[in-house]
Amino acid sequence: MGTFFARHYDALMGWLEKRGFTRIRANLLREASGTVLEIGSGTGLNFPLYHGCDKVVALEPSEVMRRTSMKRALIAPVPVEPVGGDAQNLPFADASFDTVVGTLVLCTIPDPLRALREIRRVCKPGGTVLFFEHVRLEHAALGRLQDWLTPAWKRLCDGCCLNRSTLDTLQQAGLEIKRTERYYGDIFVTVVARNPEAGSGDASASRTGAFES
Ligand SMILES: C[S@@+](CC[C@H](N)C(=O)[O-])C[C@H]1O[C@@H](n2cnc3c(N)ncnc32)[C@H](O)[C@@H]1O
């Protein structure tokens, strides 16, 4: 991963955060409780917004972003522990977390389905899974425009794909989607989902920790 995007992420996001992203994040994170895992926590933009939970483990592979996030962790309203790692191969035991959070991250993880299977493994059965993501539009022409823009966008923004059908991937992983809300002409979506009991949904999600790559 290059460091330009990581070093300038907060500046690049500033306008969007002020125009509504921070409010969307805050509304979603009200659903977080207990011990929380945040995947791809970046520079820690969510850290000030956690209130009703015991602790947040914040997993972020970019050292540059993680270092920035540590400053936010120190002043967060709840204890936040930034750790390195890859969401596709989570370094946690089965059923360790009450809530798993991801914001603007399934667009970038190389294999989002694999990461979701890992999330199901480390989240307790019946636990909560929260996402804020941008998705491929159903409008045919706009969806094709996203497809066309993605290769260049991906290079500019450290692997971010504009055209992922993330709601389909969440369902493929076997998560039970309880509620979605769309924003900005349907391009952004928040998802409140439940991790069903082991054995339901995606056949390949097991609680043994053994996953296909
Ligand atoms: C667009 S940034 C979003 C950062 C943060 N979640 C936010 O809402 O501001 C995408 C994030 O995904 C992270 N990421 C990329 N690949 C990942 C992986 N395999 N596992 C976990 N995080 C990953 C990046 O390092 C980056 O922090």
The ligand as a MOL file (V3000), in Angstrom:
LIG
                    3D

  0  0  0     0  0            999 V3000
M  V30 BEGIN CTAB
M  V30 COUNTS 27 29 0 0 0
M  V30 BEGIN ATOM
M  V30 1 C -11.3180 4.2320 2.6840 0
M  V30 2 S -10.3610 3.6970 4.0470 0 CHG=1
M  V30 3 C -11.5740 3.7310 5.3620 0
M  V30 4 C -10.9810 3.9690 6.7130 0
M  V30 5 C -11.9820 4.0310 7.8770 0
M  V30 6 N -12.6850 2.7870 8.0320 0
M  V30 7 C -12.9630 5.1480 7.7160 0
M  V30 8 O -14.1630 4.9140 7.7630 0
M  V30 9 O -12.5190 6.2930 7.6000 0 CHG=-1
M  V30 10 C -10.2020 1.9450 3.7250 0
M  V30 11 C -9.5070 1.2220 4.8420 0
M  V30 12 O -9.4900 -0.1890 4.5910 0
M  V30 13 C -8.2680 -0.6790 5.0840 0
M  V30 14 N -7.9820 -2.0080 4.5220 0
M  V30 15 C -7.5380 -2.3160 3.2780 0
M  V30 16 N -7.3270 -3.6460 3.1560 0
M  V30 17 C -7.6550 -4.1870 4.3600 0
M  V30 18 C -7.6310 -5.5100 4.8720 0
M  V30 19 N -7.2600 -6.5430 4.1030 0
M  V30 20 N -8.0200 -5.6940 6.1470 0
M  V30 21 C -8.4200 -4.6580 6.9220 0
M  V30 22 N -8.4560 -3.3850 6.4820 0
M  V30 23 C -8.0770 -3.1500 5.2250 0
M  V30 24 C -7.2760 0.3900 4.6540 0
M  V30 25 O -6.0220 0.2810 5.2750 0
M  V30 26 C -8.0500 1.6420 5.0280 0
M  V30 27 O -7.8680 1.9820 6.3670 0
M  V30 END ATOM
M  V30 BEGIN BOND
M  V30 1 1 1 2
M  V30 2 1 2 3
M  V30 3 1 2 10
M  V30 4 1 3 4
M  V30 5 1 4 5
M  V30 6 1 5 6
M  V30 7 1 5 7
M  V30 8 2 7 8
M  V30 9 1 7 9
M  V30 10 1 10 11
M  V30 11 1 11 12
M  V30 12 1 11 26
M  V30 13 1 12 13
M  V30 14 1 13 14
M  V30 15 1 13 24
M  V30 16 1 14 15
M  V30 17 1 14 23
M  V30 18 2 15 16
M  V30 19 1 16 17
M  V30 20 1 17 18
M  V30 21 2 17 23
M  V30 22 1 18 19
M  V30 23 2 18 20
M  V30 24 1 20 21
M  V30 25 2 21 22
M  V30 26 1 22 23
M  V30 27 1 24 25
M  V30 28 1 24 26
M  V30 29 1 26 27
M  V30 END BOND
M  V30 END CTAB
M  END
